[in-house]
Amino acid sequence: MAYVDGFLVPVPTDRKADYRALAERMAPLFREHGATRMVEGWGDDVPDGKLTDFPMAVKLQPGETVVFSWIEWPSKAVRDAGMAKIMADPRMQPGEDMVFDGKRMVFGGFEVLVEG
């Protein structure tokens, strides 16, 4: 059964090009380690909620944009093996100038329930 990793990250709005470059560099690495697809969505219509919302989830600060991303895998087993390889891959190590605050990243793994 297909598996998806989902992510929310706060990115400084003025670093959109830097984030895109990072994502374009990472996508082939994820595919090399078993992912079938990686999608990065730059927040465009992200409303404030009354109880919860995307900005609250990442403690969004002024001058930041929420990015919603996901990585598709053929199965959880492929994801588990691939993520272990990715975390050990020296090309994945963060640089000195991180594009986003990883401490405020929200992430999780999900079994695909319905695909349309």
All heavy atoms as an XYZ file, in Angstrom:
906
protein
N       0.839     -1.176      0.000
C       0.000      0.000      0.000
C       0.885      1.240      0.000
O       1.888      1.291      0.699
C      -0.923     -0.012      1.220
C      -1.584      1.315      1.448
S      -3.241      1.392      2.122
C      -4.123      0.068      1.424
N       0.496      2.259     -0.743
C       1.265      3.501     -0.842
C       1.350      4.192      0.520
O       0.505      4.001      1.391
C       0.622      4.419     -1.869
N       2.389      5.002      0.672
C       2.656      5.696      1.920
C       3.083      7.121      1.603
O       3.718      7.370      0.582
C       3.771      4.958      2.681
C       3.793      5.261      4.148
C       2.896      4.661      5.023
C       4.708      6.158      4.671
C       2.912      4.934      6.380
C       4.737      6.443      6.025
C       3.832      5.828      6.871
O       3.853      6.103      8.218
N       2.713      8.057      2.475
C       3.025      9.470      2.254
C       3.617     10.065      3.526
O       3.083      9.846      4.616
C       1.754     10.262      1.862
C       2.041     11.738      1.750
C       1.156      9.731      0.572
N       4.696     10.815      3.379
C       5.212     11.649      4.455
C       4.743     13.065      4.172
O       4.900     13.569      3.054
C       6.746     11.633      4.493
C       7.300     10.377      5.141
O       6.785      9.999      6.202
O       8.246      9.793      4.589
N       4.150     13.710      5.174
C       3.673     15.082      5.018
C       4.441     16.018      5.932
O       4.843     15.641      7.032
N       4.632     17.262      5.469
C       5.424     18.242      6.205
C       4.803     19.629      6.114
O       4.273     20.005      5.068
C       6.843     18.361      5.610
C       7.567     17.071      5.477
C       7.418     16.293      4.343
C       8.408     16.620      6.484
C       8.096     15.089      4.206
C       9.090     15.416      6.356
C       8.933     14.649      5.214
N       4.893     20.380      7.191
C       4.611     21.813      7.203
C       5.866     22.488      7.723
O       6.408     22.068      8.748
C       3.464     22.153      8.157
C       2.072     21.683      7.810
C       1.120     22.033      8.961
C       1.602     22.322      6.527
N       6.332     23.524      7.028
C       7.506     24.260      7.503
C       7.289     25.759      7.316
O       6.677     26.179      6.346
C       8.817     23.838      6.794
C       9.200     22.424      7.137
C       8.735     24.008      5.307
N       7.777     26.558      8.265
C       7.747     28.001      8.104
C       9.020     28.452      7.383
O      10.120     28.100      7.796
C       7.735     28.509      9.550
C       8.515     27.477     10.308
C       8.257     26.165      9.605
N       8.845     29.185      6.303
C       9.994     29.643      5.519
C       9.949     31.159      5.406
O       8.884     31.716      5.093
C       9.975     29.016      4.103
C      11.142     29.525      3.267
C      10.006     27.496      4.183
N      11.063     31.844      5.654
C      11.068     33.292      5.442
C      10.636     33.599      4.002
O      11.180     33.035      3.046
C      12.523     33.692      5.692
C      13.059     32.628      6.604
C      12.369     31.365      6.151
N       9.655     34.447      3.864
C       9.088     34.748      2.553
C      10.147     35.237      1.579
O      10.121     34.867      0.401
C       7.956     35.780      2.706
O       6.981     35.243      3.621
C       7.280     36.067      1.386
N      11.095     35.993      2.062
C      12.131     36.517      1.169
C      13.187     35.464      0.802
O      14.111     35.742      0.044
C      12.791     37.761      1.756
C      13.534     37.516      3.066
O      13.491     36.376      3.595
O      14.146     38.475      3.565
N      13.029     34.236      1.297
C      13.961     33.147      0.970
C      13.299     32.068      0.113
O      13.768     30.929      0.042
C      14.520     32.525      2.257
C      15.232     33.582      3.099
C      16.497     33.258      3.748
N      17.413     32.375      3.070
C      18.201     31.533      3.726
N      18.152     31.442      5.034
N      19.048     30.783      3.064
N      12.212     32.445     -0.557
C      11.490     31.498     -1.410
C      12.421     30.854     -2.451
O      12.390     29.646     -2.647
C      10.319     32.193     -2.106
C       9.484     31.280     -2.966
C       8.309     32.039     -3.582
C       7.427     31.140     -4.422
N       6.279     31.889     -4.987
N      13.245     31.650     -3.112
C      14.151     31.107     -4.131
C      15.152     30.135     -3.507
O      15.476     29.098     -4.104
C      14.875     32.238     -4.854
N      15.640     30.454     -2.311
C      16.568     29.549     -1.624
C      15.885     28.229     -1.274
O      16.475     27.156     -1.402
C      17.093     30.192     -0.338
C      17.930     31.433     -0.590
O      18.560     31.527     -1.665
O      17.951     32.307      0.290
N      14.619     28.318     -0.815
C      13.888     27.103     -0.462
C      13.651     26.255     -1.715
O      13.806     25.040     -1.691
C      12.568     27.427      0.227
C      11.886     26.182      0.719
C      12.254     25.607      1.932
C      10.934     25.533     -0.052
C      11.668     24.426      2.366
C      10.342     24.360      0.375
C      10.717     23.806      1.585
O      10.146     22.637      2.000
N      13.271     26.915     -2.811
C      13.051     26.185     -4.069
C      14.333     25.464     -4.482
O      14.301     24.289     -4.873
C      12.605     27.122     -5.181
C      12.411     26.401     -6.522
C      12.221     27.374     -7.675
N      11.092     28.220     -7.473
C       9.894     28.055     -8.044
N       9.692     27.054     -8.857
N       8.924     28.893     -7.808
N      15.472     26.135     -4.396
C      16.748     25.523     -4.769
C      17.048     24.307     -3.892
O      17.503     23.266     -4.384
C      17.875     26.553     -4.678
N      16.772     24.438     -2.587
C      16.969     23.310     -1.673
C      16.073     22.137     -2.074
O      16.526     20.997     -2.178
C      16.661     23.734     -0.236
C      16.644     22.614      0.802
C      18.044     22.049      1.006
C      16.062     23.120      2.112
N      14.804     22.410     -2.310
C      13.859     21.354     -2.686
C      14.247     20.699     -4.006
O      14.161     19.470     -4.146
C      12.449     21.927     -2.770
N      14.695     21.499     -4.960
C      15.115     20.937     -6.249
C      16.359     20.070     -6.095
O      16.542     19.112     -6.840
C      15.354     22.062     -7.258
C      14.055     22.694     -7.724
C      14.252     23.919     -8.606
O      15.369     24.501     -8.634
O      13.270     24.321     -9.265
N      17.195     20.385     -5.130
C      18.382     19.575     -4.867
C      18.020     18.275     -4.134
O      18.630     17.226     -4.352
C      19.380     20.391     -4.045
C      20.761     19.769     -4.007
C      21.779     20.658     -3.304
N      21.716     20.394     -1.869
C      21.501     21.299     -0.921
N      21.329     22.560     -1.227
N      21.464     20.956      0.345
N      17.002     18.335     -3.267
C      16.631     17.173     -2.457
C      15.756     16.167     -3.210
O      15.852     14.959     -2.959
C      15.885     17.627     -1.200
C      16.722     18.436     -0.227
S      18.113     17.505      0.438
C      19.474     18.346     -0.336
N      14.911     16.634     -4.109
C      13.964     15.738     -4.791
C      14.653     14.538     -5.437
O      14.205     13.397     -5.240
C      13.120     16.517     -5.791
N      15.728     14.725     -6.205
C      16.372     13.544     -6.801
C      16.935     12.581     -5.766
O      16.967     11.366     -6.003
C      17.498     14.147     -7.657
C      17.143     15.572     -7.858
C      16.334     15.970     -6.659
N      17.360     13.105     -4.627
C      17.889     12.220     -3.580
C      16.787     11.333     -3.010
O      17.000     10.140     -2.773
C      18.530     13.037     -2.462
C      19.714     13.908     -2.858
C      20.228     14.683     -1.660
C      20.818     13.077     -3.476
N      15.616     11.923     -2.782
C      14.502     11.116     -2.286
C      14.112     10.056     -3.315
O      13.872      8.893     -2.963
C      13.305     11.996     -1.921
C      13.436     12.622     -0.563
C      13.927     13.912     -0.416
C      13.080     11.916      0.573
C      14.062     14.483      0.844
C      13.209     12.471      1.836
C      13.704     13.764      1.972
N      14.066     10.441     -4.597
C      13.738      9.450     -5.634
C      14.809      8.366     -5.710
O      14.498      7.187     -5.879
C      13.538     10.148     -6.979
C      12.197     10.873     -7.052
C      11.847     11.315     -8.466
N      12.858     12.158     -9.067
C      12.948     13.476     -8.904
N      12.085     14.113     -8.160
N      13.898     14.161     -9.500
N      16.055      8.754     -5.574
C      17.159      7.777     -5.587
C      16.991      6.742     -4.473
O      17.371      5.580     -4.630
C      18.477      8.532     -5.408
C      19.708      7.659     -5.348
C      20.971      8.484     -5.107
O      21.078      9.617     -5.633
O      21.847      7.994     -4.377
N      16.394      7.154     -3.365
C      16.237      6.261     -2.216
C      14.824      5.686     -2.104
O      14.418      5.244     -1.031
C      16.649      6.977     -0.936
C      18.115      7.289     -0.885
N      19.096      6.311     -0.912
C      18.781      8.462     -0.836
C      20.290      6.872     -0.875
N      20.132      8.178     -0.822
N      14.071      5.703     -3.209
C      12.808      4.974     -3.260
C      11.527      5.777     -3.368
O      10.465      5.207     -3.615
N      11.565      7.084     -3.151
C      10.344      7.887     -3.262
C       9.900      7.940     -4.719
O      10.726      7.918     -5.636
C      10.579      9.302     -2.739
N       8.603      8.010     -4.920
C       8.082      8.097     -6.282
C       7.761      9.535     -6.680
O       7.681      9.849     -7.866
C       6.809      7.245     -6.439
O       5.837      7.672     -5.466
C       7.113      5.773     -6.247
N       7.608     10.417     -5.682
C       7.234     11.792     -5.983
C       7.484     12.658     -4.754
O       7.289     12.220     -3.626
C       5.745     11.840     -6.345
C       5.230     13.167     -6.778
C       3.765     13.011     -7.226
N       3.245     14.264     -7.709
C       2.024     14.706     -7.495
N       1.172     13.956     -6.807
N       1.620     15.847     -7.957
N       7.903     13.897     -5.000
C       8.043     14.884     -3.928
C       7.378     16.169     -4.415
O       7.633     16.613     -5.527
C       9.523     15.145     -3.623
C       9.735     16.055     -2.429
S      11.494     16.227     -2.020
C      11.738     17.942     -2.439
N       6.523     16.738     -3.574
C       5.791     17.956     -3.939
C       6.027     19.004     -2.867
O       5.944     18.710     -1.675
C       4.272     17.679     -4.066
C       3.516     18.952     -4.378
C       4.005     16.612     -5.121
N       6.313     20.227     -3.288
C       6.502     21.358     -2.387
C       5.460     22.410     -2.752
O       5.418     22.858     -3.896
C       7.903     21.961     -2.552
C       9.029     20.999     -2.233
C       9.237     20.782     -0.753
O       8.747     21.592      0.065
O       9.899     19.794     -0.391
N       4.616     22.785     -1.800
C       3.578     23.786     -2.049
C       3.824     25.042     -1.233
O       3.863     24.985      0.002
N       3.998     26.169     -1.909
C       4.223     27.464     -1.251
C       2.872     28.042     -0.864
O       1.998     28.199     -1.717
C       4.956     28.398     -2.212
C       5.413     29.669     -1.591
C       4.787     30.883     -1.669
C       6.577     29.871     -0.793
N       5.500     31.822     -0.977
C       6.617     31.226     -0.430
C       7.598     29.038     -0.343
C       7.620     31.775      0.362
C       8.597     29.573      0.432
C       8.609     30.930      0.778
N       2.671     28.381      0.399
C       1.390     28.890      0.881
C       0.917     30.105      0.099
O       1.641     31.091     -0.023
N      -0.299     30.018     -0.413
C      -0.859     31.094     -1.220
C      -2.203     31.557     -0.667
O      -2.498     32.739     -0.667
C      -1.021     30.613     -2.671
C      -1.676     31.641     -3.553
O      -1.137     32.762     -3.655
O      -2.729     31.332     -4.132
N      -3.016     30.620     -0.233
C      -4.346     30.917      0.307
C      -4.495     30.116      1.593
O      -5.139     29.076      1.627
C      -5.412     30.534     -0.724
C      -6.820     30.909     -0.286
O      -6.967     31.657      0.705
O      -7.775     30.446     -0.925
N      -3.850     30.593      2.653
C      -3.777     29.866      3.922
C      -4.468     30.724      4.984
O      -3.835     31.562      5.625
C      -2.305     29.576      4.305
C      -2.247     28.747      5.566
C      -1.575     28.875      3.164
N      -5.766     30.509      5.163
C      -6.519     31.378      6.086
C      -6.215     31.098      7.555
O      -5.803     29.997      7.927
C      -7.977     31.034      5.764
C      -7.942     29.634      5.248
C      -6.619     29.500      4.525
N      -6.419     32.125      8.355
C      -6.329     31.965      9.801
C      -7.577     31.238     10.281
O      -8.687     31.526      9.822
C      -6.239     33.327     10.494
C      -4.917     34.025     10.220
O      -3.916     33.329      9.966
O      -4.888     35.271     10.253
N      -7.398     30.301     11.201
C      -8.521     29.583     11.776
C      -8.882     30.146     13.138
O      -8.192     31.008     13.668
N      -9.976     29.633     13.704
C     -10.383     30.077     15.042
C      -9.760     29.206     16.123
O      -9.372     29.701     17.170
C     -11.900     30.071     15.154
C     -12.524     31.117     14.254
C     -14.004     31.213     14.443
C     -14.537     32.218     13.437
N     -15.732     32.852     13.868
N      -9.664     27.901     15.876
C      -9.086     26.988     16.867
C      -7.715     26.465     16.443
O      -6.815     26.352     17.267
C     -10.026     25.808     17.111
C     -11.384     26.153     17.715
C     -12.240     24.898     17.840
C     -11.224     26.810     19.070
N      -7.592     26.104     15.171
C      -6.327     25.602     14.636
C      -6.173     26.078     13.200
O      -7.157     26.446     12.551
C      -6.267     24.057     14.638
O      -7.277     23.555     13.768
C      -6.429     23.485     16.027
N      -4.971     26.079     12.713
C      -4.710     26.384     11.311
C      -3.253     26.070     11.001
O      -2.472     25.723     11.889
C      -5.073     27.836     10.956
C      -4.292     28.887     11.738
O      -3.173     28.591     12.211
O      -4.799     30.009     11.870
N      -2.878     26.169      9.740
C      -1.499     25.905      9.346
C      -0.522     26.891      9.996
O       0.520     26.474     10.504
C      -1.340     25.939      7.827
C      -1.893     24.736      7.124
C      -2.794     24.888      6.078
C      -1.516     23.450      7.478
C      -3.298     23.783      5.409
C      -2.013     22.337      6.821
C      -2.904     22.509      5.780
N      -0.810     28.208      9.990
C       0.133     29.130     10.640
C       0.359     28.820     12.122
O       1.491     28.884     12.601
C      -0.522     30.500     10.445
C      -1.318     30.354      9.180
C      -1.852     28.940      9.253
N      -0.712     28.480     12.837
C      -0.543     28.145     14.252
C       0.299     26.886     14.422
O       1.093     26.787     15.364
C      -1.904     27.917     14.922
C      -2.628     29.162     15.337
S      -4.077     28.738     16.338
C      -5.394     29.174     15.198
N       0.133     25.927     13.531
C       0.845     24.654     13.652
C       2.360     24.848     13.642
O       3.080     24.121     14.319
C       0.427     23.706     12.533
N       2.841     25.839     12.865
C       4.290     26.069     12.770
C       4.735     27.339     13.503
O       5.873     27.765     13.366
C       4.759     26.115     11.296
C       4.517     24.786     10.611
C       4.100     27.262     10.544
N       3.805     27.917     14.273
C       4.097     29.176     14.987
C       4.655     30.221     14.024
O       5.707     30.820     14.242
C       5.047     28.933     16.147
C       4.431     28.022     17.197
C       5.307     27.863     18.404
C       4.571     26.943     19.385
N       5.254     26.756     20.619
N       3.920     30.400     12.926
C       4.333     31.316     11.870
C       4.579     32.715     12.416
O       3.805     33.225     13.223
C       3.239     31.374     10.780
C       3.680     31.944      9.439
C       4.633     30.980      8.742
C       2.469     32.203      8.567
N       5.670     33.305     11.980
C       6.046     34.643     12.407
C       5.877     35.609     11.233
O       5.852     35.179     10.076
C       7.486     34.640     12.911
C       7.678     33.739     14.117
C       9.134     33.585     14.524
O      10.031     34.211     13.990
N       9.362     32.713     15.497
N       5.764     36.904     11.515
C       5.671     37.879     10.417
C       6.841     37.707      9.448
O       7.974     37.450      9.862
C       5.736     39.230     11.127
C       5.241     38.954     12.514
C       5.717     37.553     12.827
N       6.551     37.809      8.172
C       7.596     37.661      7.157
C       7.883     36.225      6.780
O       8.861     35.959      6.084
N       7.034     35.293      7.217
C       7.206     33.880      6.864
C       5.980     33.378      6.099
O       4.895     33.931      6.215
C       7.380     33.017      8.123
C       8.658     33.279      8.868
C       8.812     32.410     10.101
O       7.789     32.019     10.718
O       9.964     32.131     10.466
N       6.199     32.308      5.347
C       5.144     31.642      4.589
C       5.155     30.167      4.966
O       6.218     29.577      5.143
C       5.389     31.796      3.073
O       5.369     33.187      2.750
C       4.331     31.082      2.251
N       3.958     29.573      5.065
C       3.859     28.140      5.346
C       4.073     27.365      4.050
O       3.477     27.684      3.018
C       2.476     27.769      5.921
C       2.354     26.262      6.094
C       2.235     28.468      7.236
N       4.924     26.354      4.117
C       5.127     25.440      2.995
C       4.539     24.092      3.396
O       4.786     23.591      4.490
C       6.625     25.311      2.650
C       6.843     24.224      1.609
C       7.176     26.644      2.161
N       3.724     23.530      2.502
C       3.095     22.229      2.696
C       3.725     21.280      1.685
O       3.686     21.537      0.482
C       1.591     22.357      2.472
C       0.835     21.058      2.504
C       0.984     20.165      3.533
C      -0.064     20.757      1.496
C       0.262     18.978      3.569
C      -0.797     19.574      1.516
C      -0.631     18.690      2.548
N       4.343     20.227      2.177
C       5.086     19.315      1.305
C       4.682     17.882      1.574
O       4.231     17.555      2.668
C       6.589     19.421      1.592
O       7.023     20.739      1.582
N       4.872     17.060      0.573
C       4.688     15.637      0.810
C       5.596     14.836     -0.101
O       6.009     15.292     -1.163
C       3.237     15.195      0.685
C       2.620     15.282     -0.671
C       2.550     14.296     -1.616
C       1.935     16.416     -1.228
N       1.880     14.751     -2.718
C       1.490     16.047     -2.504
C       1.665     17.704     -0.770
C       0.789     16.910     -3.330
C       0.970     18.573     -1.587
C       0.539     18.169     -2.843
N       5.930     13.640      0.385
C       6.752     12.696     -0.356
C       5.961     11.405     -0.460
O       5.482     10.887      0.545
C       8.101     12.440      0.354
C       8.851     13.757      0.544
C       8.942     11.439     -0.440
C      10.064     13.638      1.448
N       5.816     10.910     -1.669
C       5.072      9.674     -1.905
C       6.046      8.506     -2.041
O       7.090      8.640     -2.677
C       4.222      9.810     -3.166
C       3.177     10.908     -3.058
C       2.404     11.132     -4.339
O       2.569     10.352     -5.314
O       1.638     12.107     -4.384
N       5.659      7.400     -1.435
C       6.458      6.177     -1.438
C       5.576      5.016     -1.875
O       4.373      5.022     -1.640
C       6.980      5.883     -0.035
C       7.772      6.970      0.601
C       7.292      8.005      1.361
C       9.180      7.152      0.554
N       8.319      8.808      1.786
C       9.493      8.301      1.311
C      10.216      6.440     -0.051
C      10.799      8.763      1.464
C      11.521      6.898      0.124
C      11.797      8.045      0.869
N       6.154      3.954     -2.439
C       5.343      2.792     -2.819
C       4.753      2.046     -1.625
O       3.706      1.424     -1.732
C       6.303      1.885     -3.584
C       7.565      2.627     -3.772
C       7.532      3.841     -2.887
N       5.438      2.102     -0.474
C       4.971      1.400      0.721
C       5.700      1.969      1.938
O       6.714      2.663      1.804
C       5.277     -0.099      0.620
O       6.679     -0.317      0.652
N       5.214      1.629      3.120
C       5.878      2.067      4.348
C       7.247      1.403      4.474
O       8.213      2.030      4.929
C       5.024      1.747      5.577
C       5.633      2.315      6.872
C       4.702      2.157      8.048
C       5.149      2.899      9.269
N       6.461      2.560      9.792
N       7.357      0.146      4.037
C       8.647     -0.552      4.111
C       9.695      0.154      3.247
O      10.835      0.350      3.682
C       8.495     -2.009      3.685
N       9.300      0.569      2.040
C      10.224      1.290      1.161
C      10.572      2.636      1.789
O      11.721      3.063      1.783
C       9.625      1.476     -0.250
C      10.470      2.419     -1.094
C       9.475      0.135     -0.950
N       9.583      3.289      2.399
C       9.819      4.573      3.065
C      10.784      4.420      4.224
O      11.719      5.201      4.380
C       8.492      5.150      3.544
C       8.623      6.461      4.286
C       8.737      6.191      5.759
N       8.280      7.341      6.535
C       7.987      7.293      7.790
N       8.080      6.153      8.459
N       7.602      8.348      8.438
N      10.570      3.415      5.064
C      11.439      3.222      6.226
C      12.885      2.979      5.788
O      13.817      3.580      6.341
C      10.942      2.076      7.092
C       9.644      2.404      7.828
O       9.245      3.588      7.851
O       9.038      1.465      8.373
N      13.076      2.134      4.789
C      14.422      1.843      4.293
C      15.015      3.080      3.613
O      16.185      3.421      3.827
C      14.387      0.664      3.316
N      14.204      3.759      2.811
C      14.673      4.949      2.105
C      15.037      6.074      3.047
O      16.073      6.738      2.870
N      14.214      6.321      4.058
C      14.499      7.404      5.003
C      15.778      7.109      5.801
O      16.548      8.025      6.080
C      13.318      7.633      5.942
C      12.156      8.347      5.273
S      12.576      9.974      4.623
C      12.208     10.988      6.028
N      16.008      5.850      6.140
C      17.244      5.504      6.851
C      18.458      5.828      5.973
O      19.451      6.396      6.450
C      17.240      4.028      7.236
N      18.370      5.518      4.681
C      19.469      5.820      3.760
C      19.627      7.326      3.571
O      20.747      7.837      3.510
C      19.216      5.147      2.414
C      19.323      3.639      2.466
C      18.957      3.030      1.130
C      18.925      1.520      1.206
N      18.401      0.911     -0.027
N      18.504      8.031      3.486
C      18.545      9.480      3.286
C      19.191     10.168      4.489
O      20.023     11.063      4.340
C      17.128     10.025      3.011
C      16.718      9.642      1.596
C      17.054     11.530      3.214
C      15.258      9.836      1.304
N      18.821      9.757      5.689
C      19.375     10.384      6.883
C      20.878     10.124      7.013
O      21.600     10.922      7.611
C      18.653      9.891      8.142
C      17.225     10.374      8.232
S      17.147     12.174      8.230
C      15.893     12.455      7.001
N      21.360      9.037      6.425
C      22.787      8.716      6.465
C      23.544      9.306      5.268
O      24.775      9.316      5.264
C      22.979      7.199      6.494
N      22.835      9.812      4.296
C      23.450     10.337      3.067
C      24.085     11.699      3.359
O      23.402     12.627      3.788
C      22.382     10.469      1.981
C      22.951     10.749      0.614
O      23.907     11.562      0.512
O      22.450     10.187     -0.371
N      25.391     11.845      3.139
C      26.044     13.120      3.441
C      25.488     14.289      2.630
O      25.579     15.439      3.054
C      27.519     12.871      3.106
C      27.598     11.569      2.429
C      26.315     10.828      2.660
N      24.865     14.019      1.496
C      24.270     15.100      0.691
C      23.043     15.706      1.358
O      22.599     16.786      0.984
C      23.895     14.577     -0.701
C      25.100     14.111     -1.496
C      24.682     13.428     -2.773
N      23.998     12.163     -2.476
C      23.411     11.390     -3.384
N      23.402     11.754     -4.650
N      22.838     10.268     -3.031
N      22.485     15.018      2.342
C      21.289     15.503      3.030
C      21.606     16.325      4.271
O      20.707     16.890      4.876
C      20.399     14.329      3.459
C      19.610     13.706      2.355
S      18.379     14.828      1.698
C      17.298     15.043      3.094
N      22.837     16.402      4.661
C      23.188     17.129      5.884
C      22.933     18.615      5.694
O      23.289     19.178      4.657
C      24.647     16.861      6.269
C      24.963     15.383      6.458
C      23.934     14.656      7.312
O      23.599     15.091      8.399
N      23.424     13.533      6.820
N      22.305     19.249      6.688
C      22.000     20.676      6.547
C      23.264     21.509      6.472
O      24.265     21.192      7.119
C      21.196     21.007      7.806
C      21.493     19.922      8.761
C      21.903     18.715      7.962
N      23.198     22.554      5.680
C      24.323     23.472      5.574
C      24.310     24.456      6.731
O      23.431     24.417      7.595
N      25.280     25.328      6.732
C      25.359     26.330      7.786
C      24.204     27.317      7.721
O      23.789     27.857      8.735
C      26.688     27.085      7.680
C      27.891     26.235      8.012
C      29.186     27.012      7.898
O      29.148     28.251      7.853
O      30.233     26.359      7.842
N      23.700     27.558      6.525
C      22.641     28.543      6.338
C      21.326     27.829      6.037
O      20.904     27.741      4.887
C      23.018     29.504      5.213
C      22.072     30.683      5.125
O      21.451     31.024      6.146
O      21.949     31.256      4.032
N      20.682     27.288      7.065
C      19.426     26.557      6.896
C      18.344     27.515      6.417
O      18.235     28.631      6.913
C      19.041     25.918      8.231
C      17.908     24.972      8.148
S      18.365     23.586      7.084
C      16.976     22.552      7.360
N      17.541     27.066      5.470
C      16.527     27.918      4.855
C      15.297     28.097      5.749
O      14.603     29.096      5.649
C      16.109     27.340      3.482
C      15.024     28.156      2.836
C      17.314     27.234      2.561
N      15.020     27.139      6.637
C      13.835     27.226      7.492
C      14.180     26.750      8.895
O      15.204     26.127      9.117
C      12.668     26.411      6.916
C      12.948     24.943      6.798
C      12.660     24.073      7.838
C      13.502     24.425      5.640
C      12.925     22.717      7.741
C      13.770     23.067      5.529
C      13.474     22.211      6.577
N      13.290     27.049      9.823
C      13.477     26.655     11.221
C      12.935     25.245     11.409
O      11.728     25.035     11.561
C      12.757     27.652     12.132
C      12.934     27.339     13.609
O      13.554     26.306     13.947
O      12.442     28.125     14.429
N      13.821     24.268     11.411
C      13.422     22.869     11.531
C      12.759     22.526     12.852
O      12.017     21.547     12.943
N      12.981     23.333     13.880
C      12.356     23.078     15.180
C      10.855     23.306     15.124
O      10.117     22.767     15.951
C      12.971     23.975     16.250
C      14.416     23.652     16.545
C      14.994     24.622     17.542
C      16.487     24.371     17.689
N      17.143     25.448     18.396
N      10.399     24.105     14.149
C       8.956     24.366     14.023
C       8.313     23.558     12.899
O       7.147     23.752     12.572
C       8.714     25.865     13.813
C       9.069     26.666     15.064
C       8.710     28.129     14.925
N       9.642     28.788     14.026
C       9.299     29.714     13.120
N       8.052     30.077     12.978
N      10.209     30.270     12.353
N       9.056     22.629     12.326
C       8.505     21.772     11.285
C       7.527     20.781     11.911
O       7.763     20.251     12.989
C       9.612     21.003     10.572
C       9.090     20.019      9.550
S      10.346     19.232      8.491
C      11.609     18.742      9.618
N       6.419     20.541     11.226
C       5.440     19.529     11.624
C       5.502     18.444     10.553
O       5.504     18.751      9.354
C       4.012     20.131     11.688
C       2.991     19.064     12.024
C       3.961     21.277     12.683
N       5.567     17.178     10.961
C       5.666     16.106      9.965
C       5.026     14.838     10.491
O       4.822     14.677     11.692
C       7.126     15.856      9.578
C       7.991     15.428     10.734
C       8.177     14.099     11.034
C       8.619     16.381     11.525
C       8.976     13.709     12.100
C       9.413     16.007     12.604
C       9.594     14.673     12.883
N       4.717     13.956      9.570
C       4.155     12.667      9.937
C       4.051     11.763      8.727
O       4.087     12.224      7.587
N       3.917     10.473      8.987
C       3.743      9.490      7.937
C       2.305      8.980      7.908
O       1.694      8.805      8.964
N       1.800      8.732      6.708
C       0.386      8.393      6.530
C       0.210      7.253      5.526
O       0.795      7.274      4.449
C      -0.391      9.617      6.001
C      -0.295     10.809      6.878
C       0.783     11.688      6.791
C      -1.281     11.074      7.819
C       0.878     12.798      7.608
C      -1.189     12.198      8.643
C      -0.101     13.053      8.536
N      -0.632      6.304      5.902
C      -1.072      5.285      4.939
C      -2.071      5.932      4.005
O      -2.928      6.692      4.447
C      -1.780      4.132      5.642
C      -0.905      3.266      6.490
C      -1.698      2.141      7.154
O      -2.895      1.961      6.851
O      -1.101      1.454      7.985
N      -1.971      5.642      2.723
C      -2.934      6.190      1.772
C      -4.254      5.437      1.966
O      -4.298      4.211      1.857
C      -2.422      6.074      0.319
C      -3.504      6.500     -0.664
C      -1.165      6.920      0.146
N      -5.291      6.169      2.264
C      -6.605      5.590      2.517
C      -7.469      5.592      1.268
O      -8.118      4.599      0.936
C      -7.311      6.371      3.634
C      -8.628      5.852      4.144
C      -8.487      4.434      4.713
C      -9.184      6.790      5.214
N      -7.476      6.716      0.551
C      -8.248      6.859     -0.685
C      -7.373      7.622     -1.681
O      -6.724      8.589     -1.307
C      -9.558      7.637     -0.468
C     -10.278      7.882     -1.786
C     -10.460      6.915      0.513
N      -7.368      7.174     -2.897
C      -6.648      7.876     -3.948
C      -7.599      8.041     -5.123
O      -8.216      7.075     -5.559
C      -5.418      7.056     -4.349
C      -4.466      7.782     -5.243
C      -3.154      7.021     -5.439
O      -2.854      6.126     -4.631
O      -2.460      7.341     -6.404
N      -7.742      9.266     -5.592
C      -8.718      9.510     -6.653
C      -8.133     10.104     -7.879
O      -7.002     10.406     -7.999
